[in-house]
Amino acid sequence: MERDVAQVCREVVDLMGRLDEDVLLEALADDTELAAGLMYARAANRGLVELHEAGAEKVQRALITLAELAEEE
Amino acid sequence: MASFTPDPVLDRLSILDPAGYRAVLDDLIAVLPGSIVGYAALNPADIAVLASEEDEAVRAGIAAREDCPPEVLADLARDSHAAVRQAVAGHPQVTAAIIQALAADPDQWVRWAVARRVDLSQWGIWEQLAQDPEDLVSRQIAMNPACPEPVLMSLVAAGDFGVRWDMWSNPALSDSVKAALVLSGVEAPENYRLVAEWNATGNLPTDHDQLRTLLNHPGLDTAALRAILDQVGAGPNTYAVRSSLAEHPSADEDLLADLVRKATYRWEWRSLWKRYYPDTWPSTLAMASPAVSDATRAALNMAGHPAGLISTDLPPVPCFPDAPEGLAQLIRSELLVRALWRELALSGTFAIQAWNDNLEGNKFFLDVPGEDAGSGPIGYLLGGYSEDREWAQMTSYLDEHDAQRAFANLGEEWEFEGVEEWQLDEAMCAFISNAADWTDDLTITPAGAAFILETASEMDFDSEDLSTKVTIVESALPHIGFGAAAPAKQDLLLDLLLDARSQVLLGEWGLVDHFLTCLQHHPSTCQPVRARLDQILGKPSV
């Protein structure tokens, strides 16, 4: 995995851990694309998957959405 | 009234060796009473013994025999099991006292069986049954072609919708009863109208569902059945019509042969197989049972039972019944599959595959290269569905591939119920498995595959998602086999298969060729038989 993608994945997982559980659950249930990005990041962070370009883009978009959610919170 | 179960091998034994025949009957009555209860040639003493058998199905079988003596019938009419009394209620030779008692039986299915009789007028119990508190009984009276018109009219007036609806199935309705039904607000059901229209015009409906409905009518003649087959053809969406055609009593040999050639689906395979080969003979059940004596098996072999050809401890005797019937008995009893598949799997020649399939039924088949046994009639008729195969143990397990497939299916519509660690782990497995299957987003690493498997093993997946391991274990019939059979027996078995090949179902569906391939690849097939097979099938490429 390229270093920047690995970094993004770490940030996603870190943000997920800091988000209020109810907010996170609602976001995961409502937005399949966001859920996919978060789950990819979680898996990549643990070496369970190698992300391709399309997967990495989903993680990148998920990070943006997640950051907005954290800001709103 | 049940028809008798044929058994040409037992019949022949009775002529060849009357004492041996008697000993076989005694053995079967003692250890396999259910197998012999429908055999025509039982004497009154045999019938009396079986009538006191512990198993109520055997007693019911005796009560269903045309030749059941009156005194035995009278005893069985007081049997504690309703199924036995029900069989008595349908017997043509019962007395008035028995019928009157059974017409008031506490069990509705016994009264229903009385209501099916067409000879009730002599006992004056039409009204009693028509007013039965259970509509199962009164509906049967409404359908009874011998039911007097005043009784039918009283049922129309009583107003029960189900009774009036079923009355349209009565083939002997007068015009006044039909008019009364219509006036009461119950028009003729679709099948009745379809038959009436076909009778009047000779035109068949074009809709497949209507054709199938029409086929429920026994009055269609062979020409009509042929016209229906010509209309539906061999299309994959019309298997239900062809399956009904195969079960129709007016289907003749030519039509059945055409249906065999057009069959593509298990409904058709099942209907046609039952049509061609409906019975398992008592002698076949005996050859397939570990409970019968060696003397019984030896006697049946001497009379030419085909299972003798795969009984390694018996001398070679040519198969007596005609070859297709003989092969069908070996298929029905699974004896030939037991002999060949077991040895081919043990020798590593071919593997036996099994998988769970909730839609099509569980599969069990010999994986012969080039054969479509997993989805065709070979797998369906020779292997599928039977769960009580004691010589093959099946164990379900989950491998990495199963786990990813199961999670991928769940990932289609994953519903988040919480964000605890284990819930997120399961969701992650579902999302990445689904993505690996359907997108170019990612590749699962070996560590990921192991994690998915570990997570899946904690979950309760459907049996369909699991793999099945087949282990060949000790057979309860250790004498059934092929490899250890003398060359003369192997040769006789090959003759049987080749003679059966011309029968349309056994030939067209590849059943005979499957067994020929088994013989050709069997490591213990003797050289002369192998040479014959190479000539017929061509030398195998592997």
Interface residues (C-beta under 8 A of the other chain):
Chain A: E21 L24 L25 L28 A29 A35 A36 M39 Y40 R42 A43 A44 R46 G47 L48 V49 E50 L51 H52 A54 G55 K58
Chain B: W414 E415 F416 G418 V419 L424 A427 M428 F431 I432 A435 A436 T439 D440 D441 L442 T443 I444 T445 A447 G448 F451 I452
